[in-house]
């Protein structure tokens, strides 16, 4: 059975690139995409993915912040992977406060993403 994934990034080109990385792996299936936090939460509730891949700098609405991600997705219990172009101390703290099990550098996703996703289920 394939690991189900939701992609949440405001840039379509990033989502398309990530989709291409993941589509080559038969053990991973993308079930939804979102361009904002609000749509990400809605689609996560609808599709109940095992993994949510979320841009740390995704647009947030209605005063919802990245720090609220953990509470909004808590009942669904997906493994949350945060992605960002900047991997600095602030990003690491933000990813941790979101409940991300890992922070991944967007520039290295082609090499890191599939092993990170599959590895999180092997060790679980």
N, C-alpha and C positions, 0 to 999 in steps of 0.2 A: 504494500500500500504506500502511495506517495505522500510525502510531507507536503501539506498545503500551506501556501504563502500568500500574504497580502502585501503589495508594494505601495508605500505611501511616500510620494515625493512630488513637489509642486511642478517640477519640470518634466514634461512629456518625454523629452529626449533621454533623460536619465532613466525614467521608468522603462522606456523601450530598450535601452542598453541592458539594463538589469534583466529584463524579460529574456533577451537574447542569450545572456549568460546562463540563465536558469533553464531555458527550454531544452538545452542539450542533455540535461540530466533527467532521466526517466523516473528517478526516485523523488523528484520535486515537481509539484504542480501549482501554478499560480492560479488562485481562485478569484482574485479581485485586485483592483488598483484604485488609488485615491490621490487626489491632488491637494487635499487639505486635511487637517486634523479631523474636522467635523465629518467629512465623507469617509475618512479612514475608520472612525469609530462606528459609523452606520454600517459600512461594508463589513467590518469585523463582526458585528452583531449578526448580520445576515449570513455570512459565509463561514464564520467560526474557524478561521485559519489556525493552524498550529504555530505558525511563525508570522510575526508582523515585522516587516522591514520598514523603518521609519526614518526619514530625514530629520535630524535634530533641529533644523531650521525651517520646518514645515510651517506654513501659515496657520496661525491659531486665531479663532474668532471668539467673540463674546467673552473676552477676558480670560479665556482658557489658555493656559500656558503649557509648555512642554512638561513641566513638573506635574501637571494633572493627568498625563498619559497613564501613569501607573494606576490611578484610581478609576479612570474611565474603562480600562481594559481588564481590571483585576478579576472580575467574575468570569471572564472568558479564558483566562490563564494561558495566553499564547506566550511563546518565547519571543521576546522583543529584542531585535537587533537595531541599534542606532547606527546611522551612516552620516558621514560629514566629510567635507573637504578639509576641514581644519581639525586636526587631532592634537589639541592642546589641553592643558590642565582644566580649563573652563569647560570644554566639551566633554571631558571625561567625567567631571562632576555632574554635569547636566545629564549625561547618558545614565549615570548611576541613579540619579534622582528620578529619572523616568522609569526605572525598573529594567533597563536594558541589561541583558546578560552579556552583551559585548558591544563595543564601539568599533566600527569598521571604517577605514579610510576609503572614500569613494574612488580614489585613483587606483586602488589595489583590489577592487571588488572582483575583477575578472579572475584573480588568483585565490582570493580568500573566501568568497561568498559561499560557494558550494561546500567546501570542507567545513566551514563554520556551521552552516545549517545542518548538514548531515551529522557532523560531529556532536552537535548538541543533543541529538537523539540517541546516538550510540552510547554516550556517557550517562544518559538519563536513567 
